[in-house]
Amino acid sequence: METRNCAWIDLLNPSDVQFFKAIISNLPEYEYLITTRDRAETKSLADSFGFRYRKIGTDYSTPVKKTFNMIYRTFQIMASNLRFEFAMSFENAQSTLISYLRHKKSIQYCDNDLKFVQSNFVQDLESKIKSMSSHVVVPRACYDLFKKHVSSDRLVTYDGYKEDVYLADFTPDPRFMENLPFEEYVVLRPEALGSFYVKDHRSIVPDLLGLLNRENVNVVYLPREKGDRRYADGYDAFIPEKALNGLDLCYHAKAVLTGSGTFAREAACMGIKSVSFFPGNSLLSVDRELVDHGKILHSRDPGEIVDYVLSGNNRQPTGDRCLRARNEIIEKTRNILCG
């Protein structure tokens, strides 16, 4: 017998863990069934939050392996016969498809409208599946592109960014700096070159490390995949032996440099100097909005990036925007589930 008011949450990425921790904490009237895949950072973060979850499937870095693994994992989840009343997920076609086939309500939280622009067969299929969700919840910055693909009665918007939702409850760890061998540093995370929507397959991380080393800037380097470690060969960079809380890393950093969006937005939403060196000029609407507001520098020029890092501290107060965004998305999620 299925549990009444039980939500299934499938965690694919570390930011999913942060986001749904905020949802779970602020919607205590529901029970939660949590699944994740064998991805080190995601699992370790879920463990640190005390989540009880079921591990199903793994992750791969290359597009071809990702595609076949997504299909295989979908069958694995279906065979697991999970018992739930409704599903919630972030940019997760598997969750939507399984919910649809089982005639269950689903909420898909999204902010990646770039997938509609830089498309291919796999990406288009994934987007079509996600648009089948009972409701799709997006930042207002994304509305114009999403409304072309999701009917207005199922599209829900909120003011802010997904990072605001979990930053509203963030409390810095006063002992965090004990994990690092220095007191001042920048964070460097490479591009997600294995993602379907990334067209450029050359990393500028070695160039950045060379310039940062020349300026005697301490670097915390966070490889995405095992192969990303080679970018740091021959350079002075601290690679943590275990996963560290990304929010604490942002909070204590002089600047955050990343090849994709989430880390850059986390830093920007905290008021930390933030750089995105995402390949290409087409950005997510949420990133473009932050760039236009001067909260994020977007550049693929290593010299420009390092000059920006060295240009002084620009930590800015963020006010209560995070709290407002968190409260709005919780209220709208509750209204969907009660409707």
N, C-alpha and C positions, 0 to 999 in steps of 0.2 A: 504494500500500500504506500502511495506517495505521500510525502510529508507536506502538509498544508503550509503555504507561505515559506517554502524553501527555495532559495535562489541559488542557481548554479553559477559560479564565477570561474572562468578559465584564465589563468595567468600565463601570459607568454613572455613578457619582458619585465625588467626591473621596475620601470615606471608604472606598470600595471599593478604591481604589489603596493606601491605608494598610494596610487589613486584609489584602489578598492579598500585599502585600510581605512581611508577617510569615509568611504561610503558605508562600510560595515560599522564603523564606530558611531556614525550618526544616524543609522537606520537599525537600531537594536531590536526592533519588533519582528525582524525576520530571522530565519535560520539560514545558514550558508553552507553549501557544499562546494569545496574548492578543489580544482585540479590545476596542475601545472606540467610543464615538460622539463626534461633533464637539461637545464641550462644553468650553469653554476651560479651566476649573479642573481638570477631570479629565485632560485631555490634558497640560497643563503639568506637573502633578504626576507623571504617568506618565513624562514626559520627564526630569524631575529625578531620578527613580529609575533612569533608564537602561533602562526597559522597552522592548522591541521589540514593537510591537503593530500590528494592522491596524485602520484606522479604517473603521467601517461605520455609515452613518446619522448623524443629528444629533439635536437635542433642541429642544423647544418649551415655552413657558411656560403656554399655555392648555390646559385639560382636553381640549377637542375636538381640537385639533391633536396633543396628546400621544397620544390614543387612536389616531387614524389613523396617526400616525408609528410607534407601537409595532407596529401590524399590518404596515405597509410595511417596517419594519426587520427584522421576523421573516422576511419573504420574502427580503429582501436577504441575510440571514445564511444562510438555507437554500440560496439560489442560489450562495453562495460555496463550498459543498462543503468546509467545514472538516474536517480530519482529526484526530480525537481518540478516545481510549478512554473518557474520562469527563469530566464537566463540573463546575465549581465556580462558584457565583455567590452574590451577596447580594441578596435581595429582587428576584429577576429572573425573571419568568415566561417571558421569551423563551428563556432558557437551558434551563429545564426542558422546555418544549414541544419544542424542537428535539432535545434529548437523547432525549426520550420517542419521538418519531417515528423517530429513528434507532436505537432500541433500545440506547441507551448509558446507563450508570450516571450519576446526577447527585446532587450534594450542594447543597442549598439552605440557606444560612445566613440566618437571619431574626431580627428582634427587634421587628417592628412588628405587634403583635397588635391595635392600634387598627383596623386594616383589617377585622377581623372584626366590630367593633362599629359603626363609622360606615361602613356599606356602601352601595354602589349597584351597578348592573348590571356596570359595567366592573370595579369593585373586587372584586366577588364572583367574577367570571370569572377575574381575575388570581390571586386566592387559591386557587381550585380548581385552576388549572393548577400553581401552585407546590406544592400538596399532593400532586401526582403525582410529585414527586421521589423518587429511591430512598431518600434520607435527608434529613430536615430537622433542622438543628442550631440550637438556640435557648438563650438564657440560662435558668437555672432560674426566674427571675422571671416568665418568659412561659409556663411549662409549662401552667398550668391552662387557659388559653384555647386554646393550640395543640393540646392533647390532644383537644379536641372536634372538630378538623378533620383531624388527622393520626393514622394508626394508631400504636399504641404501639411496634410493632416497627420503625417507620421514624423515630420521633422520638427525637432525641439531645439531651441537655442538658449544660450546663457551668456552673460557678459563676463568675459575673462578668458582664462586659459586652463587647461587641465592641471597644469602645474600649480595654479592658484589653489585648486581644490585641496591638495594635500599639504601645501605650504601653510595653509591656515592653521594647521595643528602642529606644525614643526617647532620643536624646542631643541636648540643646539646642545650637543653633548659637551659639557665643560671639560671633559678629559680627552676629547677627541685628538688633540694635538700630540698626545703621548704616542700615537700610532706613526708619527712622522719624524724623520731625522732632522728637520729644520723648522723654523718658525714662520717663514714667509715663502710662498710658492705660487706657481700657476698650475692649473690642471690642464692636461692635454689628452684628448681622446680622438682616435682616428676616425676617418670616414667609414660609413657602412657600405663598403664597396660591393658587398654581396647582395644588397637589396635590389629588388626588381626595378624600382623607380630611379636608381642611380645609374647614369649613363657613362660618366667618367670613371675610369678604373686606375687612375694614378693618384697615389697619396702624396700630399705635401708635408707629411709629418717629419721625414728626415730633414727637409729644408728648415722647418720651424725649430727642430731640436738643435740644429747647427747654429742658428742665429741666437737662440735663447742661451745656449752654452757660451757663446762668445760674449754675451752680456752678463754672464754669471747669474742667470735667473734659475732658481731651483724649480725643477719640473717634477710633478707627480704624473706619470704616464700610465694610462689605463687602456691596455689593449682590449679590443672587442673579441677577437678570435685569436687562437694560438698563433696563427701566422703573422699577426700584427706586431708581435714582439721583435721581428726582424727589423722593423723600422727604427728601433732604438739601438741597434747594433753599432758600437763605436761611439755612442754619445752618453753623456752623463744624465741619467734620468732615474728617478725612484719608481720602481714598479712594486706595488704592495703585494705581499705574499698571499694575503686573503682579501676578500671583497670588503671594502670600506663603505660606510654610509655616504652615498653620493651627495645628499643634502648637506651633511657636515663638511664634506670636501668643498662644496661650493661656498658655504657660509664663511669658511676660514680662508679662502683663497684670495689672492690679489686679483686674479682674473681666471676665467674659464674659457678654454679654446677647444672647440669640438667640431667634428666633421658632419654632425647631424644636428637635429633640432632640440630634442628634449633637454639635454644638459645645458644648452645655451639659454633656453627659456627658463629653466630653473634658476640659473644665475641671474638672468635679467629680472625675473619676478622678485628676487631677493634684493635687487639693487646692486648686484655685483657686476663688475666689468665683464662683458660677455662678447665672445667672438664665435661666429659660425663660419667655417670654411667648407660648407656644403658644396659639392661639385655642381656647377651650373648656375644660371641666373634665375631659373624658375624656382621660387620658394613657396613653401606652404603659406597660406594666407595669414596664419597666426605669426609666422616668422616675419613675413613682409610687413605686417603691422608694427611689430616691435622694432624692426629696422627703421621704418619710416618715423617712428617716435624717438629714435636715437637710443634705444635700449640695447640693441645688438648691432655689432659691426659685422657685416657680411663681406668677406673678401677671400680670394684665393691667392693673394699676393703676400708671401711670407714676410717681406720687408715691411709692408704696411701694417700687418698684424702685430709684429713685434714692436714697431714704433708706437702703436696704440697701447699695447701692454705697458710700455715704459713711460707713457705720457702722464702718469700720476694716478692717484686713487679717485675713483668717481662713484664710490658707494653711495647709493641714493636711498632715502626712505621710501617704503612701498605703501605706507598707510594701511587702511583696512580693506583694500581691494580684494585680497585673498579671502578674507572672511566673507565678504559679500558674495563672491563667486561660489565659495563652498556652500553657503546657505541657500543660494539660488538653485544650484544643481541638486542638492538634497531635497529641496521642496518639490522640484519638478519630477525627480525620480519617484518620490513618494506618491505624487498625484498620478503618475503613469501606472504604478503598481496597484493603486487603489481604484483605478478607473475601470 
